[in-house]
Amino acid sequence: MKSRFTPSLLFLLSFFLAANASPIDTAKNAGPLDTLKIVYFGSSVPLGIGAKNNFGYTSYYTEILKQRSAEGKGRAWTTANKSVGGDNTLKLFARWDKDLVPQKAKYVLIALSLGNEGVHEFGKVKFDQFKTNLPKLIAKARQYGYTPVVTNCYARGDFMAGDYDYIKQMNLWIQTLDVPTINLLGVTDDGTGCWLPAYEFNKDHPNDGGHKEMSYAIPPSLFDALANNKPLPQMVDGSGLNWGNSENTKLIDFKPENTVHAFTTIITIKADGKGRVIELADSTGKKGSITINNDGTLTYQSPYKNKIIGSTRIADGQWHKITLTHFYERSETDLYCDSTLQGKTTERLVPRKLTLGKNGGKPLSAKDWLFYRSGMNNLEVEAMAKGMFLRSSLELYAPLDGRLSNLAQSLNTVNWR
């Protein structure tokens, strides 16, 4: 007998049943889970399309995990890639039981894009569809006993200004969810939402270089931290640490895990006069710094002699958020005071160590030191300046509230010198 349902109606019916399955139904299907297994579950970019032999960013990240295990730094993780080209939120629901459940993995990296969702062609209706369905995917993963991690939306070669605005808005919203997230946009963005030319395979996919950059955006010890039940960080309301001639003179060092190219570091300071805030050591051995000048403004001194001289006076005894963000392939470093851009300079950095603290001058207070493995656009910097706590690709969050600890979901540390 011929079915009364068309293929499209059958697809919609299967999506509805999958998306609305009860916690009891899903839990009984999960079975025992492998606590050292990660499944990459998404579309063509996490599958590796655009890279040679499909060895994409998820494969690069698997190699990072293997190296950490071999060096005794991390657990012996195994991974499986169940991504399918063209997938969106609807299609993940439809193939959940067939492709994800049999893997019996404790951890699932949900990796989708607004591009496949159709935002370029249909705008807000597809933006809203993604925003509605992503929390359902996260909830469904937890119903099965999985620990979900979510990648932010990323670039595409044909995105226009309206598409870029949707991507930036979505990525801010994703970071309000109670789930670890990865900032893939900030390592491949040309500043308009398109792939950087050096990273583009075709309009939909990055090449080998682009995939490698995306792998650097994932904190190397993220899954070890999750296995240790390290919680999603929350902003701490603390008084901060003080440096000065007659007070604490120790410095604090932070070294990123593994290679990192695009990055952002943020520190909130209160000062009355000149002095160094942060020193940055590059892979070449050269050093740069952020300092407060005699007139109370900021200067970023690049390891390569370039300078950004700010215009905002911060030596006023008030708290100010200082942001240095670097886009590696764009060869661009931006310095912000609160939400005001102080300037840009041209350079490529591979940071090896950052040092926080005074080396002379008047007393300085500092709190909430952060390091992200991705660059930040102006909307993200403005959100942080207004008090929003962004967590995507966060490797370090040291509140500096009387203890020297890292609350980010990584196992990296900060140390007194």
N, C-alpha and C positions, 0 to 999 in steps of 0.2 A: 504494500500500500504506500502511495506517495505521501511524503511528509507534508503537513500543512505549513511548516515553517521554512522561510527562505534562509540561506546561509547567514545573512546579516542578522536576522532575528535569532537564529541559534547562537551566534556569537554574543549578542546582547544578553540572551538568557543565561549563557554560561558565566558571563561577567557578573550578572546580578546574583547568581547563586554563590559564586566564589566570594564576592565582596561582602555578602551578608550571612556567611556561614557563622554559626554560633561558636563561642569559645569551647563548648563541650565537644562539638563535632570536630573542630580543628585539633584540639588537644589530643584526642584519642587517635588521630592519624599520624601524629608526629613520631612517636616511638622514641627509643633511647637516642640521645644526640651525642655526636662526637665533639667533645669540648675543645679540641685543637684543630677544628676545621672551619674554614671560611669559604663561603660561596659568593662569587661575584654574579649578581643577578640584575641584568639591565639590557642595554641595547648594543649597537654596533661599535661604539667607541670603547666601552669596557671589554667588548669581545676582542678588540685589537685591530679593527679594520683601519687601514692607512699605514700600519707598521709592517715591516718586513716579516713574513711568515706569521702575521697576526700577533707578533710579540709586542703587545701594547702596554699601557700603563699598569694594568692589573698584573701582567706577567713580570714587569720590572719590579713591582712591589713585592710579588712572591719571591723574587730573587733577593730582595733586601731582607725579607723575613728569614730566608734560608741562611744568608750570610750572618745575620745576628745570632741564629741558633748555633751555627758552626763556631762562632766566637764566644759562645757561652753567655751571650747578652739577652737572649730571648728564648721562648719556647719553640718546640719543634712543630711549627704550624704546617698544615697541609691546606691546599686550596683547590677549588673546582670552579670552572667558568661556565656558567649556564646562561650567558647573555645571548641575545638573538637580535640581529639587525632589524631596525625599524620598530622595535618595541616602544610602547608608551605605557602609561599607568593601566589602561584597560587591558592591554595584552599580557602584562605581568599577572594580573588577576586570573586571566583565562588559562594560563599554563602553570599556575602555582603548584597544583597537586601533581602534575606530570613531571615537571622539571626540577622544582625546588625540594619538595618533601622527600623524595627518595635519597637525596644527598645526606640527610640526617646530620646536618651541620649545625653547630651551636650559633655560628655567626653568619650574618648575611649582609653584604654590601649592596644596597639598592642604588643603582646607578642609571639614572634616566636624564632626559633633557627636555626643555620646552620646545626644542626644534622638532623632535618626533611627535610631540603632543599636538603640534600644528599651530603654534602661536604666530609664526610668520605669515601663514595664510589666513588664519581666522581670528587672530587677536585675542581679545578679552575672554571670549567664550572658552577658548582652550587654556588660557591662563587660569581661569576659574576651575576648569576640569582638573587640571594638575593639582591645584591647591586643595580641592575637595578630596581627591583620591590618594594623595601621598600620606596623609595621616591614617587613612584606612589601611594602606599597605604596612605602615609601621605597627599599627594595632594588630593586624593579622599576624605579622611576624612574632609579636609577643604572645599572642594566643597559642602559637605553636611551641613556645618556649625558646624561640630564637632571640638573639641580641642583634638588633638592627643598627646599621651605620648607613648614613645617607650622603651621597655626593650632591653638591650644589650644581645648578645648571651652568653650562659652559658656552663657549663661543660657537659661531657658525659663519661660514664665508659669505652668506648672502643676508645677514642680519642688517636691518636698518635702525635708525634712531629709536623708533617706537619699540622694536624688538629688544633692543639693548636696555631700554627702560624697564620692560617687563622682566628681563633676566635679573637686573639689579634689584628690582622690587621683590622678586621671588626669592632670591638668595638671602635678602635680609629677613624675609618671613620664615624661611626654612630654619634660620638660626634661633628662632623663638621656640622651636619644637624641642621636646625633651628627648633628644637623640644626638649622638655624636655626628658631626658633619664635616665634609671636606670641601675646601674652596678650590675648585678646578678652574674657575674663570680667571682668577688672579695670576695664574702662571702662563696663560696663553692669550690673553686679551690684548688686542692692539690699541685699546682705548676707545673703540667704537662698538665692541661686541663681536668683532670678526676675528678669525685666526690671524695671528702674526704671520706675515708672508713666509718667514723661515720655518714655520711650524705647520703649514697647510699642505695636506695631501690632495684633498678636494674640498668643496664647500662644506661637506658634512663631517669630514674627518681630519684629525691631525696626522702628521707624518711621524717617523721614528723619533725625531727630536721633540715634537710636541708631546708624544706619549711619555717620553722620559721625564719631561718637565712636570707632567701631571702626576707621575709617581712620586716626585719629590714633595708634593703637597700633602701627602698622607704621613702623619707622624709615625716614624718607624716603630715605636713601642706602643702604639695605640691599642692594639689587640692584647698585648701583654697587660696593659693597664686595665682593660676591660675584664680580662680573666682574673685580675686581682680584685675585681669589684670596685674599682676606683670610680667614684660617682662623677656625673657631669658637673663641672665647676660652677660655682655661684660666686658672684662678686661679694667680697668681704668689706665691711665698713670698718676700716682700721685707721689709726692715726699716722702710720708711716714711720720710716726710719729717718734719722737726722745725721747729717755730716757737717763737720766744721772743725776749725783749728783746735778748739778745746773740747770737742765731743768725739763721737765715733769717727775714726779715720780709716777704717777698713774698707776695702773694695769688694764687690760681689761679681763673680765670674759666671758666665753661662756659655756653654758650648753646644751648638745644635747637634742632634744625632744625625749621623750620615751626611751626605751632601745635601745642601739646600741652595737654591738659586734665588728665585723670587721670594721676598720675605717682607714682613712688617714688624717693627718693634715699637711699643708704646710705653711711655712712662708718665705718670702724673707727678708734677713737682711743685714745690712752693719755695721761692727764693727771694732774697733781698739784694743780691749782688752777683758779681761775676763768678765763674768757675766752670769746671767741666762736669757734664751730666753723664754722658756715655762715651766710651771708647769702643771702636769697632776694628777688629783685626781681620784682614782679608787673607785669602789663601796664599797670596803672594808674600805674606809677611809684613806688608805695609799696613799702616793704621790710620784710621780716620776718627772723627769725634764730633759730638754735639756739645757746644759750650755756650754759656751765657756771657755776653759781651759787657764792657764797661757801661754802655747805655741801657742795659737790661734787655736787649734783643738777643736772638739766637743766631749762631753760626753753625752750619754743618760743614766741616772740613773733610773732604773726600780723601780716601787713601791715595788718590791719584791727582792731588793738588787742586781739583776743582772745589769751588765754594758755593754754598747758598747762604746769603746774608739776609736774615729775616727783618721784618719791619714791625712786628708786634712786640711791645714791651711786656715782658713777663716777670721781671724782678720787682714785683709789687706786693709781695707778701700774700698773694692769693694762689689757689691751686690752678694749675694749667696742665692740659694733656698734650704731650709732645709726641708726635707720630712721625717716624721715618719709614717710608715704604719704598721698596725697590722692585722694579720689573726688569728681570735679567735680560731677556731677549730684546726688549724695547730699549735697553741700555739707558734706563731712566730711574733716577732717585728723586722722590718728592719729600719735602719737609713741611709739616703742618704744625701750627700752634692752635690748639683746640680745633675748630673747623676751618681755620683760615690758612690757605696755602701760602707758605713763606717763599717758595721758589722750587725750581727743578734744576737738576744737573745731569749731564750725560756721562755714564760709566757702567761698567759691569762688575758686580761684586759676587764673591763666593765667601760668605762670612764663616769664619772659623771660631771666633770667640767675641763675645760682647762683655764689656766691663762697666758696671754701674757704680757711681760714687764720685765724690769730690777729690780733687788733688790740689787743693788750695782755694783761696778765696773765702767769701763769706758763707755762713751756714746755709745748708740746703736740706729740705725735707723731700722725701720721695715715697710713693706708694704705687701699688698696682702695676707692676712691671709685667709686660706681655710680649711674647714672641710668636708670630704666626709664620707658617711655611708657605706663604702666598702674599702677593701684593694686594693692596686695598684701593678701591676706587673712591671717588669723592663722596659718594652716597654712604659708603661704609664708614669713612672717617667722620663724616658729620653725625652719623648715628651713634658712634662711640662718644663723640664730644657731648652729645645730648644725654648720655647715661646708659645707652643700650650696651649690653655685654655680648659681643660677637665671639663665637667659639669655633668657627670653621677653621680647620688646620692649625688649631692652637697647640703649641708644644710647651709653652711656659706661661703659667700665671703665678707669680709670686706676689702675694698681697703686701708683703713687707710690714706686717702688722705685729711685729714683735717676735716673729719666728721666721726662719729662712726655709720656706717650703714651696713646693710646686704643686698647685691644685689642678693643673691641666691634666687631661687624660693621656698622659705619657709617663714614662718612668725616668725621664731626664731630671737633672737636679741643678740647683744653683748653689754656689759655694763661696764662703768667705775666702778672700786671698790672704 
